[in-house]
Structures are given as C-alpha cells and as structure tokens.
C-alpha cells in the first residue's frame, strides 16, 4: 500500500459537495457541530491573540472548505489556498466566484462573526476572505516541495485542518508530510493543525473515507520527530451519549506548533 493517498483513489470515494452538506451546516445536530464549535473557538483565539500574524499564510488542503480561514484572514495580508483533487477545487472556485449553487457557508460565517463581536457582518467577512486569497495552487504533501513546481517565499504560517489524516496512510508518512511542510515555513514560522482523534473513517454518503487514526501522543511524537516545538495542544473528547455513527472518532484536537 502506498504511504500516501493517491488523488485518483480519493476522488473516486470522496464527493466534495456531499461532504460539505454533511458536515458544515452549523446547527444541524451532527457531530460536526461539536467539531466546528471547538475548532472555530480555537482558531479565533489563536488569530486574535496577536502572536500568530504575518504577511503570508499557506493553507494545506483548503478545498473544499473555508471555515478555518475566516479568523485567519484578519491576521495575514495574503492567503495561499491549495487543492489536491479537481472536485475539491471546483467547490472552492464556485464560492470564490459567488456562483449560483455554491455551498452556503452562512451558518459558519455567522458563528465566527459572533465570536469576533461583528454580528451582521457576514457578507463583509466572506468578501474579506475572498480578497485575501491571492493564489490557489495544487498541493501534494508527499513531495519535498508540496507546491511543486511552484516555489514561493517562505510563509509565516501554515494551516492543515482535517487534511493530513486523509493524505497519510501511516505514522511514518505523517512525519514525512510534516517535514515536507516545514520546507514552506520561515524559521520560527507557525504551524496550525486541527482534526479528529482516533478516527479510522468518516462517511460521505455511502462511502467510508479513510482517516489515519491519531492520538495526542502520536501527534506529539510526529511533531517532535519532524522538528517542531509544540506551543499548545488542546483536545475535546467525544461527549458521553453521542450516538453519531458516521465516524468512529474519539474526539478533536487543535495544535499550535512552531518551526525552530
């Protein structure tokens, strides 16, 4: 088995629009409500603390989601979004172009605006993020330069949200991916990771999509072995009595790490 998920195989199983419809309507009562509230609160905190700011942020595996960039766009001059499959790219392009039929992010945007004390500014928030996204590039974390053939100046910050667990098939490839991502970062640059703990899969329609099951300890080990210093690691356990059956997740994590 390849150590990394191939784009062709992933695209056969992963329906980008169905994924968005399933997991990104905040208030739907799904497991995503817990995930979104946890991650959005931590993203808001990290990007309003004043410690994680700069010129350029590269988001690893943006497509088809934008929720994790809503707070980040307040702290960076430019955002480089990335994609791995064409269907994911298509969803982002529809939102960027304000196309009829683009996914409706309003429930998530409303929540972020409320966190920021800017209720009623949802359209302005989406437009601000659109304006901050300066490039949309292909990304492959298995490569030494994940943005190959493009070579960019080193970034101040990287985000990888619910991305590496889909791309990496085992702990060794996860570590390799983190080392490759480090090549995109300035010295003392920031790395933000977010995702599920203990999940071997999540369902998108009838398909079970592979996820590398990670734990707090495996994440700590991977970051240490790839040369990052952890500044903060917070987690949220699966609530007692939660009966969501579209993933075998055990909780969620949020990590702020830094390159030496």
Secondary structure, DSSP 8 states (H G I E B T S, - for coil): --SB--HHHHHHH--HHHHHHHH--TTSSSHHHHHHHHHHHHHHHHHHSSSS-EEEEEEET-TT--GGGTTGGGTEEEEEEEESSHHHHHHHHHHHTT-TT----HHHHHHHHHHTT-TT-HHHHHHHHHHHEEEEEE--TTSSSTTTT-----EEEEEEES-HHHHBSSHHHHHHHHHHHHTTEEEEEEEEEEEEES-SEEEETTEEEE-----HHHHHHHHHHTTEEEEEEEEEE--TT----SB---EEEEEEEEE-
